[in-house]
Amino acid sequence: MRGLYATTALAMFFGATTMTASAQDKAAPARVEAAADDWAAKIEAQMTDDERFSILHGFMPIPLGPYANPELQAKWPKDVIPGAGYVAGVPRLGIPSQRATDASLGVTNPFGVRKGDTATALPAGLAIGATFNPELAFAGAHLVASEARAKGFNVLLGGGINLVRDPRNGRNFEYISEDPLLSGVMGAEAVRGAQSAGVVSTVKHFSLNSNETNRHTWNAEIDDAPHRESDLLAFQIAIERGRPGSVMCAYNLVNGEKACGNDHLINTVLKRDWRYKGWVMSDWGAVSGADFAIKGLDQQAGEQLDKQVWFDAPLKAKLADGSLSRERLSDMVRRILRSMKASGLVDAAPAPAVDMAAHAQIARQVAQQGIVLLKNDGNALPLAANVASVAVIGRNAHVGVLSGGGSSQGLPPRGWAASVPVGGGEGSIGAWRVERWFAGAPLTALKEALPKAHIGFDPGLYSQDAAALAARSDVAIVFVSKYEAEGFDSPDLSLPGNQDAIIEATVAANPNTIVVLETGNPVAMPWLAKVKAVVAAWYPGQEGAAAIADVLTGKVNPSGRLPVSFPATTETLPRPTIPSYGTPEHTHVTVRMTEGSDVGYRWNARQGIKALFPFGHGLSYTGFAAQGLKTDGAKASLTVRNTGERAGATVAQLYLVSQGGKPTRRLVGFQRVELAPGTERTIEMTIDPRLLADWNGAGWTIAKGDYRFALGESAEVLSTPVTVSLKGRIWQD
């Protein structure tokens, strides 16, 4: 009933929102955006230069840096809302202030500056990616935007599109996947969902923000073609489909130039080739010169984190000496104004009421669909309804579920059940490094789901205690966790503490051992062969405990699929160790992206590497068969059948496995399909031609020749390929 209720809640949610989104989709290209362009040009022409410059920079309205001074805080405009960002409007011209909030996984409340203000906390971005469900990405982002707008915010700093190039990156949990199609499509729906609520959404961090180690001085070197075919393609798809009002640039350097002052990235790729019409805002503390404006940056955000307010007096000086043209100044202003108008910030109606109960149900459904069943020997799961005794083992399994740290950290309505200061590192980011455990304990949820079973608990401090409890129980469930946070990478994939030893002791005492992972990244599993089942729950959000219990007990049939590959060892990664890891903050390092466009499973295919668990992998409590693939290279159709005895969902995956006679591996289509037992459905997919092509320096080329496509249970388990002969094609973006 719980899974059904969540589905019904989502259906009701879409009944209230998709009409708006659909109407916006049809009107935006022809009417809304054209009207926004006209309005922006008209208003900008009436502005004074002081007014123009005033919307080109903004500060972070929290007691940070100079604004730790109460006297300066007292001078803030009356419409300031403490949060991530503020840019003053121009009331005489009807230009509203911009009030920004971090919003990757929910409306954040940094350092608790808004006393008692809570918001729905969604599961990690990787969990959303694992759903392979664009509708849920839309619903989750609309949820966040609705709450943000109700709190007075109108700009969402969400939309993490960066590909997972390194499974040790501390910020991967905010992102979606290692694949450009999946990240682009899901990211686009998140943008659409957010902007359908009447706010501006960003996509970020443009581009190659692949590690947190020395992120301000990390120089990612990559040739144009592989960049265009990987991270940039993910951004391009998200921008084309989602039409975000703003793009946020990254901290790192790309080919020797800071991303926020990178002429090639911003002026050539984004604005010229993709014809992007919105504005480019900086990340907080990512601007180091007024000349960034000439190189394409339109707005300096979080200005007190930079050495100075570059986009005020220093930029005015450049206008005076002619190095900044009046045309460019007008362009910067108009880009901001047109996105504010197109997204509904100008003359915005009062924010509608927020249904927090419905939002909680959506958060639960994201967690349910994002959980991935990695292993299930002997049908150890779901737990039998008549199970007599269960041992729940693991740190804080009786307290709550873990969340990721940094600027995406949420404070849900039930609050944090535990906060554990971690600290470490240099600079202010260390203050953000605090383990937060959302209220709602897996132990409690399992007791509610299995009222007739005796459920014991051990915190996993000592192997002997864990083993003793496991030995006298029918089944043992070990909850393990690994904390990840913005600003920090992990040196390897190991579980911290003695968690591996706890699992080893538990399974030695009871072979019916199940492991539940609460992690923001793939992890190593030296005990994998010994345990019966493994469940990847990621950081499951505020409703995570209930969702985990739903899946373990079979109330929900798992349908998540891995959005990232789990490596067998770090030695198989393009960079077995993280360059400059352990060096002082701001150590300069140049990193050649030797994998190019072959990120994750593509790298594995190129090198002949088998993953511990490959991209796209995920098990179910029922069986599915996909067959009858037909394709002409532009469209594809296939039939999916539920061959088991339970209702469930699978993800149909279509891969390109040979390109003009050259072996390759690219996801070119996917669709989540829900089926009752014994039923089947024929589905169709449209194949983006760029996924079959190579970047030629000025556009895309599909070489003449044979192309082979295969259905996949994952990126490594593929059906017999279907061959299509293509005539070849060359075109520009």
C-alpha positions in Angstrom: 0.0 0.0 0.0 2.8 2.4 0.8 4.3 2.1 -2.7 0.9 2.5 -4.3 0.2 5.5 -2.1 3.4 7.1 -3.2 2.6 6.5 -6.9 -0.9 8.0 -6.4 0.7 11.0 -4.7 3.0 11.6 -7.6 0.1 11.2 -10.0 -1.8 13.9 -8.1 1.3 16.0 -8.0 1.7 15.8 -11.8 -2.0 16.5 -12.3 -1.4 19.8 -10.6 1.9 20.7 -12.3 2.3 19.1 -15.7 -0.4 21.2 -17.3 1.7 24.3 -16.4 4.9 22.7 -17.6 3.3 21.6 -20.9 1.8 25.0 -21.6 5.2 26.6 -20.8 7.0 24.1 -23.1 4.7 25.1 -26.1 4.8 28.8 -25.4 8.4 29.4 -24.2 10.3 29.2 -27.5 7.9 31.3 -29.6 6.2 33.6 -27.2 7.5 33.7 -23.6 11.2 33.9 -24.5 10.6 36.4 -27.4 8.6 38.6 -25.1 11.4 38.3 -22.5 14.0 39.4 -25.0 12.0 42.4 -26.0 11.3 43.4 -22.4 14.9 43.0 -21.5 16.1 45.2 -24.4 13.5 47.9 -23.5 14.3 47.9 -19.8 18.0 47.8 -20.2 17.9 50.9 -22.5 16.3 52.9 -19.7 18.9 51.9 -17.1 21.7 54.1 -15.8 25.2 52.7 -15.7 25.0 52.4 -11.9 21.8 50.4 -12.2 23.4 48.2 -14.9 26.4 47.4 -12.7 24.3 46.9 -9.7 22.8 43.7 -11.1 26.1 42.3 -12.2 27.3 41.4 -8.7 25.8 40.2 -5.5 26.8 39.0 -2.0 26.0 36.0 0.2 23.7 37.3 3.0 25.0 35.3 5.9 27.4 36.3 8.6 30.5 35.4 6.6 33.6 37.5 5.7 32.9 41.2 6.1 29.2 40.5 6.8 30.1 38.9 10.1 30.0 42.6 11.2 26.4 43.3 12.6 26.7 46.9 11.6 27.1 45.9 7.9 24.2 43.4 8.2 22.0 46.2 9.5 22.5 48.0 6.2 21.2 45.1 4.1 18.1 45.9 2.0 14.8 45.1 3.6 14.0 42.3 1.1 17.2 40.3 1.9 16.5 36.7 2.9 19.5 35.1 4.6 20.8 32.4 2.2 23.2 31.8 -0.6 22.9 35.0 -2.6 21.3 38.4 -3.1 21.4 40.9 -6.0 19.5 44.1 -5.5 16.7 44.9 -8.0 15.8 48.2 -9.6 12.3 49.0 -8.3 11.7 52.0 -10.6 12.0 49.7 -13.6 10.1 46.7 -12.2 13.3 44.6 -11.8 13.0 42.4 -8.7 15.8 41.5 -6.5 17.4 38.1 -7.0 17.3 35.9 -3.9 19.2 32.7 -4.4 19.3 29.5 -2.4 21.4 26.4 -2.7 19.0 23.8 -3.8 20.6 20.6 -5.2 18.7 18.3 -2.9 16.4 20.7 -1.1 16.2 24.4 0.1 19.2 24.8 2.3 19.6 26.8 5.5 23.3 27.5 5.7 24.6 27.6 9.3 21.0 27.7 10.5 20.7 31.5 9.6 17.0 31.3 9.3 16.0 30.1 12.7 13.7 27.0 12.7 13.3 27.1 8.9 13.2 23.5 7.5 12.6 22.0 4.0 12.0 18.7 2.3 15.3 16.9 2.0 15.5 14.7 -1.1 17.9 11.7 -1.6 21.3 12.2 -3.2 21.6 13.2 -6.9 23.0 9.7 -7.6 19.8 8.2 -6.1 17.7 10.4 -8.5 20.0 9.3 -11.3 19.4 5.7 -10.3 15.7 6.0 -10.8 16.2 6.5 -14.6 12.9 8.3 -14.2 12.7 11.8 -15.8 9.3 12.4 -14.3 10.7 12.0 -10.8 13.5 14.4 -11.6 10.9 16.9 -12.7 8.8 16.3 -9.6 11.7 16.5 -7.2 13.0 19.8 -8.6 9.4 21.3 -8.7 9.1 20.3 -5.1 12.3 22.2 -4.1 11.4 25.2 -6.2 7.9 25.4 -4.8 9.3 25.5 -1.2 12.0 28.0 -2.2 9.5 30.3 -3.7 7.2 30.0 -0.7 10.2 31.1 1.4 10.8 34.2 -0.8 13.6 32.8 -3.0 13.5 33.1 -6.8 16.9 31.6 -8.0 17.8 28.0 -7.4 21.5 27.0 -7.4 20.8 23.4 -8.4 21.2 21.4 -11.6 24.5 19.5 -11.0 25.3 18.1 -14.4 29.0 17.2 -14.0 29.9 13.7 -15.0 31.2 11.3 -12.4 34.8 10.9 -13.7 36.3 9.9 -10.4 34.3 7.7 -7.9 36.3 9.3 -5.0 35.0 12.8 -5.7 33.4 14.1 -2.5 30.7 16.0 -4.4 29.6 13.1 -6.7 26.5 12.6 -4.5 25.1 15.9 -5.8 25.5 14.8 -9.4 23.5 12.4 -11.5 25.7 9.9 -13.4 28.8 9.1 -15.4 26.8 9.1 -18.7 26.1 12.3 -20.8 22.7 11.1 -22.0 21.4 10.1 -18.5 22.8 13.2 -16.9 21.6 15.5 -19.6 18.0 14.2 -19.8 17.6 13.9 -16.0 19.2 17.3 -15.5 17.0 18.9 -18.1 13.8 17.6 -16.4 15.1 18.9 -13.0 15.5 22.4 -14.6 12.1 22.2 -16.2 10.5 21.1 -12.9 12.1 24.0 -11.0 11.3 26.7 -13.5 7.8 25.5 -13.9 7.3 26.7 -10.3 8.3 30.3 -11.3 12.0 30.5 -10.4 15.3 30.6 -12.2 17.3 27.4 -12.2 21.0 27.0 -12.9 22.9 24.2 -14.3 26.4 23.7 -12.8 29.4 23.5 -12.6 30.5 24.4 -16.1 32.8 22.3 -16.7 35.0 19.4 -15.5 34.5 20.0 -11.8 35.5 16.3 -11.4 37.3 16.5 -8.0 37.2 18.5 -4.8 41.0 18.2 -4.2 42.5 21.6 -4.8 39.4 22.5 -6.7 40.4 26.2 -7.1 43.7 25.3 -8.7 42.9 22.0 -10.4 43.7 22.4 -14.1 41.8 19.9 -16.2 43.4 19.4 -19.6 41.3 17.8 -22.3 41.1 18.1 -26.1 38.0 19.8 -27.5 36.5 16.7 -29.2 36.4 14.4 -26.1 35.2 17.3 -24.0 32.3 18.0 -26.5 31.4 14.3 -26.5 31.3 13.9 -22.7 30.7 16.6 -20.0 29.9 19.3 -22.5 27.3 17.0 -24.3 25.6 16.4 -20.9 25.4 20.2 -20.4 24.3 20.7 -23.9 21.4 18.2 -23.7 20.4 19.7 -20.3 20.4 23.2 -21.7 18.6 22.4 -24.9 15.8 20.5 -23.2 15.6 22.3 -19.9 16.3 25.9 -21.0 17.8 27.0 -17.7 17.8 30.7 -16.9 21.5 30.6 -15.8 24.6 28.5 -16.1 27.0 28.5 -13.1 30.7 28.1 -14.0 33.1 26.1 -12.0 36.0 26.7 -9.6 38.6 24.7 -11.5 40.6 25.6 -14.6 40.0 24.1 -18.0 43.0 23.9 -20.3 44.9 26.5 -18.3 42.1 29.1 -17.9 39.8 29.5 -14.9 36.4 28.1 -15.8 34.6 31.4 -14.9 37.0 33.4 -17.1 37.3 30.8 -19.9 36.7 32.5 -23.3 36.5 29.2 -25.2 34.0 27.5 -22.8 31.7 30.5 -22.3 31.9 32.7 -25.4 32.7 30.0 -28.0 31.0 26.9 -26.8 28.1 28.1 -24.7 27.1 31.4 -26.3 28.3 31.1 -29.9 27.9 27.4 -30.7 25.0 26.6 -28.5 23.4 30.0 -28.8 22.6 30.1 -25.1 20.6 33.2 -24.3 20.6 33.2 -20.5 23.3 34.5 -18.1 26.5 32.9 -16.8 26.9 33.4 -13.0 30.1 32.6 -11.1 30.4 30.1 -8.4 31.0 31.6 -5.0 34.6 32.8 -4.8 35.5 31.8 -8.3 36.3 35.2 -9.8 39.8 36.6 -9.9 39.6 39.5 -12.3 37.3 42.1 -14.0 38.4 40.7 -17.4 36.2 37.7 -16.7 33.4 39.8 -18.1 35.1 40.1 -21.4 35.7 36.3 -21.4 32.0 35.7 -21.0 31.0 35.8 -17.3 27.9 37.9 -16.8 27.6 38.1 -13.0 29.9 37.8 -10.0 28.1 36.0 -7.2 29.1 35.6 -3.6 31.4 38.6 -4.0 32.7 38.7 -0.4 34.4 35.3 -1.1 36.6 36.9 -3.8 39.5 39.2 -3.2 37.4 42.1 -4.3 34.2 43.1 -6.0 35.6 42.8 -9.5 32.3 43.6 -11.3 31.9 47.0 -9.7 34.7 49.6 -9.7 37.3 47.5 -11.6 34.7 46.7 -14.3 33.6 50.3 -14.5 37.2 51.3 -15.1 37.3 48.9 -18.0 34.2 50.5 -19.4 35.9 53.8 -19.1 39.1 52.8 -20.8 37.3 51.0 -23.6 38.4 47.4 -22.8 34.8 46.6 -21.9 32.5 47.7 -24.7 29.1 49.2 -24.2 27.7 46.4 -26.3 29.1 43.8 -24.0 27.8 45.6 -20.9 24.3 45.7 -22.4 24.6 42.1 -23.3 25.4 41.1 -19.7 22.5 43.0 -18.3 20.0 41.9 -21.0 20.9 38.2 -20.4 20.1 38.5 -16.8 16.9 40.5 -17.3 15.5 38.2 -20.1 15.9 35.1 -17.9 14.3 36.8 -15.0 11.4 37.7 -17.2 11.1 34.3 -18.9 11.1 32.4 -15.7 8.4 34.5 -14.1 10.3 36.6 -11.6 9.0 39.8 -13.0 5.5 40.6 -11.7 5.4 37.2 -9.9 2.1 36.2 -8.3 2.1 35.3 -4.7 3.6 31.9 -4.1 1.0 29.1 -3.8 0.7 27.1 -0.6 3.1 24.1 -0.1 1.8 20.6 0.7 4.7 19.2 2.8 3.0 15.9 3.2 2.8 15.4 -0.5 6.4 16.5 -0.8 7.4 13.9 1.8 5.7 11.2 -0.3 7.7 12.3 -3.4 10.9 12.2 -1.4 10.0 8.7 -0.3 9.3 7.6 -3.9 12.6 9.0 -5.2 14.3 7.0 -2.4 12.3 3.8 -3.3 13.0 4.0 -7.0 16.6 5.0 -6.5 17.6 2.1 -4.2 19.6 -0.4 -6.2 19.6 -4.1 -5.4 23.2 -5.1 -6.3 23.2 -8.7 -5.2 20.5 -11.2 -4.0 21.8 -14.8 -3.8 19.2 -17.4 -3.0 16.4 -14.8 -3.0 17.6 -13.6 0.4 15.4 -10.5 -0.2 12.7 -9.6 0.3 12.7 -10.7 3.9 10.1 -13.4 4.5 6.9 -12.2 6.1 7.3 -14.8 8.8 10.9 -14.1 9.7 11.2 -14.6 13.4 14.3 -12.6 14.3 16.4 -10.0 12.6 19.7 -8.5 13.8 20.2 -4.9 12.8 23.8 -3.9 13.0 25.6 -0.7 12.3 26.5 2.7 13.5 23.5 5.0 13.9 21.1 2.5 12.4 19.0 3.3 15.5 19.3 7.0 14.9 18.8 8.0 11.3 20.1 8.0 7.8 23.3 9.7 6.6 23.3 12.7 4.2 26.1 14.4 2.3 27.8 17.6 3.4 28.4 21.1 2.0 26.3 23.6 0.3 23.6 21.0 -0.5 23.1 20.0 3.1 19.4 20.1 4.0 17.5 20.5 7.3 14.3 18.4 7.0 11.1 19.0 9.0 12.0 16.3 11.6 15.5 17.8 11.8 18.9 16.1 12.3 18.9 13.2 14.6 22.6 13.5 15.0 25.4 15.9 14.1 29.0 14.8 14.3 31.6 17.5 13.7 34.3 16.1 11.4 36.4 19.2 10.7 39.8 18.9 9.1 41.2 20.6 6.0 42.3 24.2 5.6 40.1 27.2 5.2 36.4 27.9 6.0 35.1 24.8 4.2 36.1 22.7 7.2 33.3 24.2 9.2 30.8 22.6 6.7 32.3 19.2 7.3 29.7 17.8 9.8 28.0 14.4 9.5 24.3 15.0 9.5 22.0 12.1 10.1 18.4 12.7 9.2 15.7 11.7 11.7 14.0 8.4 10.9 15.9 5.3 11.9 16.1 2.1 9.8 15.8 0.1 13.0 12.5 1.8 13.8 11.2 1.5 10.3 12.0 -2.3 10.2 10.2 -2.8 13.5 7.2 -1.1 12.1 7.4 -3.1 8.9 7.9 -6.4 10.7 5.8 -6.2 13.8 5.8 -9.9 14.5 9.6 -10.3 14.3 12.1 -9.9 17.1 14.5 -7.2 16.0 17.7 -6.8 17.9 20.3 -4.0 17.5 24.0 -3.7 17.8 25.9 -0.5 17.0 28.8 -2.3 15.3 31.5 -1.1 17.7 33.0 -4.5 18.3 33.1 -7.5 16.0 32.4 -9.9 18.9 29.1 -8.2 19.9 27.9 -8.0 16.3 28.7 -11.7 15.7 26.9 -12.7 18.9 23.7 -10.9 17.9 23.9 -12.3 14.3 24.4 -15.8 15.5 21.1 -15.9 17.4 19.1 -14.3 14.6 17.5 -15.7 11.5 19.0 -12.9 9.3 21.5 -10.1 9.9 21.3 -6.7 8.2 24.5 -4.6 8.4 24.1 -0.9 7.7 27.4 0.7 6.7 28.1 4.3 5.7 30.7 6.6 4.2 30.4 10.3 4.6 31.2 12.5 1.6 31.3 16.3 1.6 31.9 19.3 -0.7 35.6 20.4 -0.5 37.0 16.9 0.2 37.7 13.8 -1.8 38.2 10.3 -0.4 41.7 8.7 -1.0 40.2 5.4 -1.9 36.9 3.4 -2.0 37.2 1.7 1.4 34.6 2.0 4.1 36.0 4.0 7.1 36.4 2.6 10.6 36.2 -1.1 11.1 33.0 -1.6 9.1 34.5 -4.3 6.8 35.6 -6.2 9.9 32.1 -6.0 11.3 30.6 -7.4 8.1 33.2 -10.2 8.1 32.4 -11.1 11.7 28.7 -10.9 11.1 28.7 -13.1 8.0 31.0 -15.7 9.7 28.4 -16.0 12.5 25.4 -15.9 10.2 25.6 -16.6 6.4 22.2 -15.0 5.9 23.8 -11.5 6.0 22.5 -8.5 4.0 24.5 -5.3 3.7 22.9 -1.9 3.2 25.1 0.9 1.9 24.5 4.5 2.8 27.2 6.2 0.7 27.7 9.0 -1.7 30.0 7.0 -4.0 30.8 3.5 -5.0 32.7 1.5 -2.3 35.0 -1.5 -2.2 33.5 -4.8 -1.0 36.1 -7.3 0.1 33.3 -9.3 1.7 31.1 -9.4 -1.3 31.3 -13.1 -2.1 30.3 -14.1 1.5 27.2 -12.0 2.0 23.8 -13.0 0.6 22.6 -9.6 -0.6 23.8 -6.0 -1.0 21.6 -2.9 -1.3 22.8 0.5 -2.4 20.6 3.1 -0.7 22.9 6.1 -1.3 22.1 9.1 0.9 18.3 8.3 0.9 16.9 11.6 2.1 14.5 12.4 4.9 12.2 9.4 4.0 15.1 7.1 3.5 14.5 4.8 6.5 11.0 4.0 5.4 12.0 3.5 1.8 14.8 1.1 2.8 12.3 -0.9 4.9 9.8 -0.9 2.0 12.4 -2.5 -0.3 13.9 -4.9 2.3 10.4 -6.3 3.1 9.1 -6.4 -0.4 6.4 -3.7 -0.1 8.3 -2.0 -2.9 10.0 -4.0 -5.7 13.5 -2.5 -6.3 13.9 -0.9 -9.7 17.0 1.3 -9.4 19.8 0.9 -11.8 23.4 2.1 -11.2 24.1 5.5 -12.6 27.8 4.9 -11.9 30.1 2.0 -12.2 31.4 0.4 -9.0 35.1 -0.3 -9.8 36.7 -3.6 -8.7 39.8 -1.7 -7.6 41.1 1.9 -8.0 44.0 0.4 -10.0 41.6 0.2 -13.0 40.7 3.9 -12.9 42.2 6.4 -15.3 44.0 7.9 -12.3 44.6 5.2 -9.7 45.5 7.9 -7.2 44.1 11.4 -7.0 46.6 13.9 -8.3 47.9 16.3 -5.5 45.8 14.5 -2.9 47.2 15.4 0.6 49.0 18.5 -0.6 48.3 21.9 0.9 45.1 23.7 -0.2 45.5 25.7 -3.4 48.4 23.5 -4.7 48.4 23.9 -8.4 48.1 20.7 -10.3 47.5 19.9 -14.0 45.6 16.8 -14.7 45.4 15.3 -18.2 42.0 13.7 -18.7 43.4 10.6 -20.5 40.1 8.9 -20.5 38.7 11.7 -22.8 35.1 11.0 -23.6 35.3 7.4 -22.3 34.1 8.1 -18.8 33.1 5.3 -16.4 31.7 2.3 -18.2 33.1 3.6 -21.5 36.6 3.6 -20.1 36.0 0.0 -18.9 34.8 -1.1 -22.3 37.8 0.6 -24.0 40.3 -1.1 -21.6 38.5 -4.4 -21.4 37.9 -4.0 -17.6 35.1 -5.7 -15.7 33.5 -3.6 -13.0 32.6 -4.9 -9.6 29.0 -3.8 -10.6 28.6 -2.0 -14.0 26.6 1.0 -15.0 23.0 0.1 -15.5 23.1 -2.9 -13.2 20.2 -3.5 -10.8 18.2 -6.5 -9.7 14.5 -7.0 -9.1 12.2 -9.4 -7.2 10.7 -10.4 -10.5 12.2 -11.2 -14.0 12.2 -9.2 -17.2 13.0 -10.0 -20.8 13.7 -7.4 -23.5 13.6 -8.5 -27.1 12.6 -7.7 -30.6 15.0 -4.7 -31.1 14.4 -2.8 -34.3 16.2 0.3 -35.3 17.2 2.5 -38.2 19.8 4.4 -36.2 17.3 7.3 -35.6 14.6 5.5 -33.7 14.4 2.1 -32.0 11.6 -0.1 -30.7 11.6 -3.1 -28.5 9.3 -5.2 -26.3 9.7 -5.6 -22.6 8.0 -8.4 -20.7 7.6 -9.2 -17.0 8.4 -12.9 -16.8 8.0 -13.2 -13.1 5.3 -13.3 -10.5 5.5 -9.8 -9.1 4.6 -6.4 -10.5 7.7 -4.4 -10.9 9.7 -2.0 -13.0 12.8 -2.3 -15.2 14.9 0.1 -17.2 15.2 -0.7 -20.9 18.8 0.2 -22.0 20.0 0.6 -25.5 23.7 0.8 -26.3 25.8 1.5 -29.3 28.4 -1.2 -29.4 30.1 -0.6 -32.7 30.6 2.7 -34.5 31.5 2.4 -38.2 33.2 -0.9 -37.4 35.0 0.4 -34.4 34.1 -1.1 -31.0 32.6 1.4 -28.6 30.1 1.5 -25.8 27.5 4.4 -25.5 24.1 4.5 -23.9 21.9 5.9 -26.6 18.4 5.3 -25.1 16.7 4.3 -21.9 13.1 4.1 -20.6 11.8 3.0 -17.2 8.9 0.5 -17.7 6.4 -0.7 -15.1 4.7 -4.0 -15.8 2.3 -6.4 -14.1 3.2 -10.1 -14.0 3.0 -11.7 -17.4 2.4 -8.5 -19.3 4.5 -6.8 -21.9 4.9 -3.5 -23.6 6.4 -2.3 -26.8 8.3 0.9 -26.3 10.0 3.4 -28.7 13.1 5.5 -28.3 14.5 8.4 -30.3 18.3 8.3 -30.7 20.2 11.6 -30.4 22.5 11.6 -33.5 25.3 13.1 -31.5 25.6 9.8 -29.6 26.5 8.1 -32.8 28.9 10.9 -33.9 32.3 12.3 -33.3 33.1 16.0 -32.9 35.1 17.1 -35.9 36.3 20.5 -34.7 33.4 22.5 -36.2 30.5 20.1 -35.9 29.5 16.5 -35.7 30.3 13.6 -38.1 28.6 10.3 -38.4 30.9 8.2 -40.6 29.5 6.1 -43.3 29.4 2.4 -42.3 27.8 -0.2 -40.1 26.6 0.6 -36.6 25.7 -2.1 -34.1 23.1 -1.7 -31.3 22.4 -4.0 -28.4 19.9 -4.1 -25.5 21.5 -4.2 -22.1 20.7 -5.4 -18.7 23.7 -3.2 -17.9 26.6 -1.7 -19.8 28.3 -5.1 -19.6 25.5 -7.6 -20.1 24.3 -7.1 -23.7 22.0 -8.9 -26.1 23.0 -10.0 -29.6 23.6 -6.8 -31.6 21.5 -5.5 -34.5 23.4 -4.0 -37.4 22.4 -0.8 -39.2 24.2 0.6 -42.2 24.3 4.4 -42.1 25.1 6.7 -45.1 27.0 9.2 -43.0 26.3 12.8 -42.1 28.1 16.0 -41.2 26.4 18.9 -39.4 27.1 21.9 -37.2 25.6 22.4 -33.8 
